[in-house]
Amino acid sequence: MPRARRHTVPASPSPLTRRTRRAGLAAVAAACTLAVAACSTGAPAAAPSPAPSDAPATYTPVTLDNCGTEVTFDAPPQRVVTIKSSTTETLLALGLADVLVGTAFADGPVPERWAADVADVPVLSDKVPGQEALLEAEPDLVYAGWESNLSTDGAGERSTLADLGIATYVSPSACKAPGYQPDPLSFDDVLDEIREVGDVFGVPDAAEQVVAEQQATLDAIEPVDGGTAVWWSSGTDTPYVGAGIGAPQMLLAAAGLSNVFADVHDTWTSVGWEQVVAADPDVLVLVDSAWNSAQKKMDFLATHPAASQLTAVREQRYVVVPFAATEAGVRNAQAAADVADAVRALDAGTPAPDATTED
């Protein structure tokens, strides 16, 4: 089964008007506040899209099989809530800041070049927004970085939101079901998502420009000459590391590094420090986030009885990557280039470049 199927469809009847839908959302929001679980319906349903009359004359309706949920767009979404930095930044890269009516679960600040674009966009939550907060933003689309963002305990089940006239789209790289999960994730998958989002919003030319820029960055990478690495995302008692089929593996391979845990068939995995110590990697890639900074990781490694004996710890062979670049999105190509450059700097005995911010 393909991860995403796109085909044109005839224009469907107009969904609820803005006034009618607003009244419906308010009523359901109140009900969901009392009993969110009761708002869930059965199997996922195709979500209504903006009325065809709102579509530009050149817009081609799009139907997607997105992580197993069929979603149809008869016109470009006009009011979007993004969950996770990767989804927000994809829209910003496509020049779609104006459609954002809310963001949530940011993994860090957006790159400086987009900071002004989102300065006035409401932040609905530091984590996954609740359904009530989501409905108050009156979105016509929720673009989520993880499937788990769209659950009864989170922003709402996809079928529930569809019944309210709210379409949902999950980053295809985050699909977990067999036949949908990238295995392994590749840069082709990342670039395909950019194109797919461009089609949904009716900006295919902008998408192709972003794809071309990403490809140029990838083509310019000079991989390092081997070396082993452990990609440490989070966790102290039990480190959570990059495994063999997700973004960490994709970035390490592009940079020319061998992932110590590449044989684990998962995106990320939990391991023991004894496994890391036994591998004694040449480089430790430290993920930097607001809730678990790279500096905290360094401080922990320096005092841990076993980890402090690692060659990479003794020689400070650290490469820092911002969390927002560790999930499939528009930062991946540059992140791979930055990792390669940082390792070359370490090999040359110079401080590794700071990759925690991006211009």
C-alpha positions, 0 to 999 in steps of 0.5 A: 500500500502506498504511503500517500495517494493523490488524485483529482476528484470532482468538486463536492457540495459546499460544506457548512458556512463559516457562521453555521460551522462556528456555532457547531464548533462552539457547541461541540467544544463545550460538550468536549470539555465535559467528556472528550471521549464521548466526542470520538466517532468510529472509523476515520472519515474524509474531512470536508474542505473549504467550499469549492467556490473559494478555490482559485481557478487554477486549483486542482482538488486533491485527495490523499490517503494520509496515514490511512485516513482519506482527506479531500481538499477542494480548495486551499486551507485558509485557517491552519493550526500546526502542531510541532516545529517541523510542520510550522516551518514547512508552511513558512518555507512555502510562504504560507505564514498568512494561513496560520491561526495557531501553532503548538508544541514548538521544539524551539524557536523558528529560524531567524529568517521566519521569526517576523512571520510568526511573531503575531501567530497565537501559540495555543500550547507549549505541548499538544493543544487540547481540543477546546483550545484548538476549536477556539482557533476555528481552523479548517486544517490541523497539520500535525507532526505526529499521529499521536498529536491527533488523539482523544487526549490531544487535539482530537481524533481525526474522525471527530475533527472531520465531523466538525469540518476540520481536515487533518494532515499528518506528516507522512514521515510520522505514519506508523502503520505498515505500508505507510511508515517510511522504511527507512526514511529518505530525503525523497520522502521529505521532499515528497511531503513538501511537494504534497503540501504544496499541492494541498495549498495550491502552491506547487511552484513554491514547493518545487523551489523549496525542493530545489533548494533542499536538493542543492544543499544535499548535493553540496554535502561533503561526507566525512570519511567514516567514523561512528556516532550515537545520536542521543535525543533524551533520557538519562537513566535510559538514553533514547537514541536514533535507530535505523529507519528514522531521521537520525539515521538519514542525517548520519548517513548523509553526513558520512557517519556510521550509526552505532544503532543502525541495526535496530529496526525503528526510528528511535530506541531506548538502550543502556549506557553499557551498550553505548560504552561498549560501542565507544563511538567517535562522535556523540550527536546531542539533540538540543531542546528547550526541555533537555538542552545539549549543555545538560547532556554534556554536564550529565556525561561528565559526571556519569561513572561509565559514560564519562569514560567514553572517548567522545566525552573525554575529548569533547567530540560533541555535535549539537543538533537542534530538536526541530532539525531531527524530525523530517522537514525543511531543516534536514538537508542543512542539518546533515551538512552541519553535522558533516562540517562539525565532525570535520572541525572536530577532526581538525582540532577546532571547535565544532560550529554551533548548529543550534540556530539557523539563519 
